[in-house]
């Protein structure tokens, strides 16, 4: 009976995976189609010319790409600094309202992006802040910080505070203790959180839409091209690039987190 019960679960899992990934496969397939304006299936022919066209003949792609990379990099740095500091404070200190404060840190990623974007836009309007690259960075940092916070907080909770106490007893100051004791223990979680934050920031479109003003990031460029489908394969080529840039950090974060867990378990 137990063996028979596995088949519905396996079929459900397979159905979920197909539902999630078949659209991505179609994007890749139609990046190679010879037809510019239709999604005839199967494609009438296959060609790699659109990759060359996107690289050499579409200069309008590069400014959004540079802006997306810039915003993702700055947001990741801020998220690492703020998320790590918050995780260290909440993991080591005990005070009234700590659980509620932890919930407030996690809340931005639990809310729909459109709610976060609307709230940030209203806040910027009330404070009279013009929409610039920095408003996009602030918007992305609000949810990027959460993934860093969660990763580092989980690692702090699995590490013993006795090593920190021993380091301080032996005469190390706070910076030396952090550098030689704390940082090696949280390094993999820190890298995993940073990579997840970069991936989330790079492909974010909803929050960016509300905080960008007239500036265009790569996801917004893709959205705009979908409304003007003159060369759909080029849009698919750019979408493939976004998928790759997003997938690789997530994959690396998975391995960093897995290795960190194995290391932590061995140390115990």
C-alpha positions in Angstrom: 0.0 0.0 0.0 2.9 2.3 0.8 4.5 1.6 -2.5 1.2 2.3 -4.4 0.8 5.6 -2.6 4.1 6.8 -4.1 2.9 6.9 -7.7 0.3 9.6 -7.2 2.9 11.7 -5.4 5.4 11.1 -8.2 2.9 12.0 -10.9 1.9 15.2 -9.0 5.6 16.2 -8.7 6.2 15.5 -12.4 3.1 17.5 -13.3 4.3 20.4 -11.2 7.7 20.3 -12.7 6.3 20.2 -16.3 3.9 23.1 -15.5 6.9 25.2 -14.3 9.5 24.4 -16.9 7.7 23.8 -20.2 7.1 27.5 -20.7 10.9 28.1 -20.2 11.7 25.4 -22.7 9.4 27.1 -25.2 11.2 30.4 -24.7 14.5 28.7 -25.5 13.0 26.9 -28.5 11.5 30.1 -30.0 14.7 32.0 -29.6 16.0 29.8 -32.5 12.9 30.1 -34.8 13.3 31.5 -38.2 9.8 33.2 -38.0 9.9 36.7 -36.5 6.3 37.4 -35.5 4.5 34.1 -34.8 4.7 31.2 -32.5 3.9 28.5 -35.1 4.4 25.0 -33.6 6.6 23.3 -34.5 8.8 26.2 -35.6 9.2 26.3 -39.4 13.0 26.3 -39.0 15.8 26.8 -36.6 18.6 29.5 -36.7 21.0 31.1 -34.3 21.0 34.4 -36.1 18.9 36.2 -33.4 21.7 35.9 -30.9 24.0 37.8 -33.3 21.3 40.3 -34.0 20.7 40.9 -30.2 24.4 41.3 -29.6 25.4 43.5 -32.5 22.3 45.2 -33.9 20.2 46.1 -30.9 22.1 48.9 -28.9 18.9 49.5 -27.0 19.5 46.3 -25.0 22.8 47.5 -23.4 21.7 50.4 -21.2 18.9 48.3 -19.5 21.4 45.5 -19.0 24.1 47.7 -17.4 21.4 49.3 -15.2 20.2 45.9 -14.1 23.7 44.7 -13.3 24.5 47.9 -11.4 21.3 47.8 -9.3 21.8 44.1 -8.5 25.4 44.6 -7.5 24.7 47.6 -5.2 21.5 46.0 -3.7 23.4 42.8 -3.0 26.2 44.7 -1.1 23.7 46.6 1.0 21.6 43.5 1.6 24.7 41.6 2.8 25.7 44.4 5.2 22.3 45.1 6.6 21.1 41.4 6.6 24.2 40.1 8.3 24.1 42.8 11.0 20.4 42.2 11.7 21.0 38.4 11.8 23.9 38.8 14.2 21.9 41.1 16.5 18.8 38.9 16.6 20.6 35.6 17.0 22.9 36.7 19.9 20.6 39.1 21.8 17.6 38.2 23.9 15.0 40.9 24.4 11.3 41.5 24.4 9.8 41.6 20.9 12.6 39.8 19.2 10.3 37.4 17.4 8.1 40.3 16.2 11.1 42.1 15.0 12.3 39.0 13.1 8.8 38.8 11.4 9.2 42.4 10.3 12.5 41.6 8.6 10.9 38.7 6.7 7.7 40.5 5.8 8.9 42.3 2.6 9.5 39.0 0.8 6.2 37.5 2.0 4.2 40.4 0.5 3.4 40.5 -3.2 5.9 42.6 -5.1 3.2 45.0 -6.3 2.3 45.9 -2.7 5.9 46.6 -1.8 6.4 48.7 -5.0 3.2 50.7 -4.3 4.3 51.3 -0.7 7.8 52.4 -1.7 6.4 54.7 -4.4 4.0 56.3 -1.9 6.8 56.8 0.6 9.1 58.3 -2.0 6.4 60.7 -3.1 5.6 61.8 0.5 9.3 62.4 1.2 9.7 64.2 -2.1 12.4 61.9 -3.4 13.0 61.8 -7.1 13.0 58.5 -8.9 16.6 57.6 -9.7 18.9 54.5 -9.7 19.0 54.8 -5.9 15.3 54.5 -5.5 15.5 51.2 -7.5 18.4 50.1 -5.2 16.4 50.9 -2.1 13.4 49.0 -3.4 15.5 45.9 -4.3 17.4 46.0 -1.0 14.1 45.7 1.0 13.5 42.1 -0.2 17.2 41.2 -1.0 18.1 41.8 2.6 15.5 39.1 3.7 17.3 36.2 1.9 20.6 37.2 3.4 19.0 37.6 6.8 17.4 34.2 6.7 20.5 32.4 5.5 22.9 34.0 8.0 20.4 33.8 10.9 20.0 30.0 10.3 23.7 29.6 10.3 24.2 31.6 13.5 21.6 29.4 15.2 23.6 26.3 14.3 26.9 27.6 15.6 28.0 27.7 19.2 28.6 30.9 21.0 31.3 29.3 23.1 34.0 29.8 20.4 33.3 33.6 20.4 33.5 33.6 24.2 36.8 31.7 24.1 38.2 34.1 21.5 37.3 37.1 23.6 38.7 35.4 26.7 42.0 34.9 24.9 42.3 38.6 24.2 40.9 39.0 20.7 39.0 42.2 20.1 35.6 42.3 18.3 37.0 42.7 14.8 39.6 39.8 15.3 36.9 37.6 16.7 34.6 38.3 13.7 37.3 37.8 11.2 38.9 34.6 12.5 36.0 32.9 14.3 32.6 34.2 13.2 33.2 34.8 9.5 34.6 31.4 8.6 31.5 29.8 10.2 29.0 31.9 8.3 31.0 32.4 5.1 29.1 29.8 3.0 25.7 31.1 4.2 26.8 34.7 3.5 27.9 33.8 -0.1 24.6 31.8 -0.7 22.5 34.8 0.6 24.5 37.2 -1.6 24.0 35.1 -4.7 20.3 34.7 -4.1 20.0 38.4 -3.5 21.8 39.2 -6.8 19.5 36.7 -8.7 16.3 38.2 -7.1 17.4 41.7 -7.8 18.5 41.1 -11.4 15.2 39.7 -12.6 12.9 41.8 -10.4 10.3 43.8 -12.5 7.4 44.7 -10.3 9.2 46.7 -7.6 11.4 48.2 -10.3 8.3 49.4 -12.2 7.2 51.5 -9.3 10.6 52.9 -8.3 12.4 53.4 -11.6 10.7 56.5 -13.0 11.9 56.8 -16.6 14.7 54.4 -16.2 14.5 50.9 -17.8 16.0 47.7 -16.5 16.3 44.5 -18.5 13.1 42.9 -17.2 11.1 46.1 -18.0 12.7 46.2 -21.4 11.5 42.6 -22.0 8.0 43.5 -20.8 7.9 46.5 -23.2 9.1 44.4 -26.1 6.3 41.9 -25.5 3.8 44.7 -26.2 5.5 45.5 -29.5 6.3 42.1 -30.9 8.2 43.1 -34.0 11.1 40.7 -33.4 9.9 38.2 -30.8 13.0 35.9 -31.1 15.2 38.7 -29.9 13.1 39.1 -26.8 13.4 35.4 -26.2 17.2 35.6 -26.6 17.3 38.3 -23.9 15.0 36.3 -21.7 17.4 33.3 -22.0 20.2 35.6 -20.8 18.1 36.7 -17.8 17.4 33.0 -17.0 21.0 32.1 -17.1 22.2 35.0 -15.0 19.5 34.2 -12.5 19.9 30.4 -12.5 23.7 30.3 -12.0 23.8 32.2 -8.7 20.8 30.2 -7.4 22.6 27.0 -8.3 25.8 28.2 -6.7 23.9 29.2 -3.6 22.4 25.7 -3.4 25.9 24.1 -3.4 27.3 26.7 -0.9 24.4 26.1 1.5 24.6 22.3 1.2 28.4 22.3 1.7 28.0 24.6 4.7 25.4 22.3 6.3 27.7 19.3 5.8 30.6 21.2 7.3 28.6 22.3 10.2 27.4 18.8 10.9 30.9 17.4 10.7 32.1 20.0 13.1 29.5 19.0 15.6 
